[in-house]
């Protein structure tokens, strides 16, 4: 890593950024000394990672559990067809590409599923975390870990043509559970796989997330914390000031239900079945009619009154009335959880 105030080449690289009054030479130096963790290297995460690398963040740690597929290229701007042909893990492909964009920073790829057992270790060496996740369970887990380890993070979500962003600064403003006390039930909301996502919406949300990250890294955080909601198709954006809940179960009462595995789904490999059962953290009643409508354009859907079966490629997902999902065609727990998050929702 090159120190900004010791190398004229680095000064030239970031000249258009460090001249900004909101960054300055001192702010650029802070970026060069910062370590940022990006969880999820899909649409949001890959865009975040590229913006951070080009801005001169000193060290990037990129974490993702998935491999690249052709449909990713529509919105995951960091990757190309060769990455897909090689079936590279997203974190590895992102790191390889970004090292050609900025060879003067440190980039580490971690191919893993983020869970309650490893998230605190991932957060320990970093200054800030960016949310590029694809499911609510991981976001609530991240929120728990960030509050317990006192690490700022920036929430972001995108679906269809819109998205939301909020910066979380532990001890200073609200956390995710102050604003959204409970995650939605599995299957109750559409996903990017079923509703789609516009690549320009991804770019807008990721850009705002990275901007919020810059603010946290280079300056004293403002006392006004805001939740931003935007729709790129409508050309609209709404920002509302949000406040910390004095009774928040996470940041106020310091109860970390997701980190302590009190509120997480469980996954079990079924012996001799080439299948994984993913069980939600509490019993839910799936909306089979709604799921059928959303999934029908993507594969084969059958409902027999007792279960819903969705077949996509080599995988078959069987949704039970209590919310359990049996993922056929794999014994990889991370892959099974990813398929459930993509098609059913977390």
N, C-alpha and C positions, 0 to 999 in steps of 0.2 A: 504494500500500500504506500502511495506517495503522499508525503505531507504537503499540504497545499502551499504553505508559506516557505517551503524549502525547494520547490521545483518550478521553474518557469514554464515547463511543458504543461504541468497540471494547471497552472494559472491561466494559460492560454485555452486549455480545454474547457474550463468552466467560466470563462470571461463574461459571457452573456448572462450567466446566472448570478455570479458573485457581485456584478455591478448593480443588481437589484437592491433597492434600499431595504426590502424585507429579508434579504439573505446577507449580503455583504461578505467581505473576506472572513470575518469572524464566524458568520453562519456557515460559510462553505467549509471552514476548518472543522466545525462541529459535525457536519455531515460526513467528512472524511474520517472522523474518529468514531462514528456510530456503527453499530451492528444492528441490522434489521432482519427479523424473521418473517418470511412470507409463508403462510400456511395455505396450501392449495395452489397449484401452478396451472390451473385451467384458465378460463376466460379472464376473470378479474386478476388472479394471481400472476399470470404471465405478463399482463400489461403493467401491473404494479412493478414487477421485477425489472422490466425494461426501463421504465421511467426512473426507478431508483438507481439502477446501474449507470444510466446516462447522466444522472445528477451528481454522481460521485460519492454515493454511500460507501463507506470504507469496507464493510463486509456484509454480504448478503447470504443468508441461510435459506435455502429453498426446500420446502417439504411437500411431498405429494405421494399418494399411494397408487396412482393410476398410470396406464400407458396410453400412448397417443393413438387416436383413430381418425379416419378421414374427415368425419363430420366436425371434428374440433377446429379445423383450419378456417372455418367461416368466421370465427370470433376469437380464436386464440392466436393473436397476431405475431407471437414470437416464433412460431413453428412453421415448418414447410413440409412438402411432400416426402422429402428424403427421410425426415424424422419419422413419418408415419410408416414408410416402407421398412424402416429398421425396427419398428415397434418399440421405440425407446420409451423408457419411463419419462414422464413429463418433467420431473425435477432434473434428470440428467440431460435431457434435450435443452431445457432452459439454460442450465449452467454452461453447456457447450456453446450455445449461441451467444450468451452474454459475455463470455470470455473473449469473443471476437469483437464485441462492441466496446468493451472497456477492459483492457488487460491490466490496468493499474489498480484494480480493486480485488478483494478476495471474495470468491464465490464458492459456496459449499452446497452440494446437492445431497439431500437425505430422502431416500426412497422408503417410505414407511407410512403406516396408518397411524394417525394421531389419536392416542387413547389416554385414558386417565393414568396409565402406568408410565407414559413417557413424556407427557406434555410439560411438566415442570422442568424436566431436564432440558427440553428444547428451549424453554423460555429463559433459563438461568443465565446464559451468557449474553443476552441481547438487551438492547436499549428500548426497542419498540417492536410491536407485532402488527402485521397487516393481515386482515381477514380475506382470504380468497377461497373459503370453504364452500362446499356445495350442500350443506345440510345444517339444520338448526341444532342438532345434538352436539356437533363439534363446536359450534359457536358458543353454546352455553357452557361447554367444557372449557373453552378458551377464556370465556369471561371469568369463570371460577379461578382458573390458574393465574390469570393476569391480576386479579384482585389480591389473591393470596401472596403472589410474588412481587406485587407493587410495580407491574410493568404496564405502561400505556399501550393501548391497542386501538385500531380503527376498524369498526364494523362496516361491512358493506354487503349489499345484496342486490342482485339484478334479476329481472324476470320480464319477458316480453319486451316492451319498449321503455320500461322504467326501472327505478332502483332507489335505494335508501343508503344513507351514510351517516355515521355518528362516531366521533372520537370519544374514547373512554380514557380518562386520566384518574387512576385510583386515588382516592382521598381528596380529590378536587371537585369532581363532578359526578353525574350519575353513571351507573354501570348499565349493562344491557338489561338486567332484570329489574332495574328501577323503571324502565320504560316498557318492557315486555316481560312481565313477571313469569309467564308460562309459555313454553314453546307450543306451537300448534300440534294437534294430534296428527299422527302418521296418516297420510292419505287425504287429509282435509284440505290441502292446498295444492295447486298445480305446481309442476316442476319445470325446469328449462327443457327437459326432454319432451314433456307433454304440451307445454304452451309455446315453447320456442323462446329465442332471445335475439334481439337485434344487436349487431356488433357495435354500432355507434352508441347504444346504451351502455354497453360494457366499457367502452373507452371513456365515456363521461363519468361513470361511477368510479372507475379505477383512478382517473385523474384527480377527482375530488378526494378520494381516500389518500392518495399520495400527497396531495397538498396539505391535508390535515396532519399527515405524518411529518412533513417539513416544519409545520408550525410547532409541533410538539418537540422536535429535535433542536430547532435553532432559536427558539424564543420562549419567554415565560408564557405558559398557557393562559388564555383569557379566562375571566371568571364566568363568561357567558358560554354555556355549552349548548349546541344546537343539533337537532335531528333534521337532516336534509332529505327531502323526497323530490324526485324529478322524473319527468317523462320526456325523452328526447324527441319522440314523434310529435307530441303536442308543443314542444318547445317551452315547457313550463318547469318551474322549480319553486318549491315551498320550503322555507326554513323556519322551524319553531324552536324557541328556547325551552330546554328541558332541565329539570331540577332533580337532584338526588332525593330518593325516597328515604325518609328517616326510619322506615320499617322494612327496607329492602332485605330480603332473606340472605342475599349474598354480601353486598358491600357494607350494610349497616349491622346485620346480625352475624356476619362472618360464618354463615353455614354454607358449605360448598358441596351441595348435593350431587352435582355432576362429577366433580373431581373425586369425591369419595364413593363414586359408583352407586349412590342411592337413587339416582335418576337417569341411569343410562340403560340403553337396550343391551341385551345379551345375545351372543352368537354361539351356536353349537354346531360342530361338524358331526353329521349323522353317520355312524359307522356303516360301511358297506353301501351307502346310498348315493355317493357322489353328490352330496347336497349339504347345504348349511341352513340351519333354522335361525332366523333373526327375530328376536322377541322384543317388542317395545317395552319401555320402562313401566308403563301401566296399561292395563287392558283398554283397548279402544274398539269402537264399532265402525269399521270401514264403510264408506259410501260406495257400494259396489256399482251403482248406476253411474255415479260421477266418474269413478275410476275407469269403468268400461268405455265411457265416451272419450276420455282423455287418451287412453291407451290404444284404442282401436286403430288409429292411423299409423301406429308404430309397429304393430305385430298382430298376432292372433289372440283374441280374447274369448274366453268361454266362462260363463257363469251358470252353475247348475243348481243355484239356490242355497248351496252350503258353502262353496268356496268360489273364488275368482282365480282363473288361470290365465297367465299372460306369457306367451311364447315369443321370444325375440332372438333370432339366430340360434345358437346352441343352448341358450338358457331358457328355463321355464320358471316363472315365479308363481307360487301358489299362495294366495292371500286368504287367511282364515277369518272367521267372524270376530275373533278376539284380537285381531291386529297382527298376529304372527304371520311371518312370510317365510315360506320354504323356497330356497333358491336352488334349483336343480341345475346340474351341469358344472359344478365347481365344488372344491373342498377348501378354497382359499377364502378365509373369513373376511379379509379386507376387500376382496373382489365382490363378495356377496353383499357386504354392507354398502359398497359403492353402487351396486345395481339397485338395491332397495331405495337408496337416497335418490338415484336418478329417476326411477320410474314410479315409485310409490310415494316417496317423500319420507323425511325422517320423523 
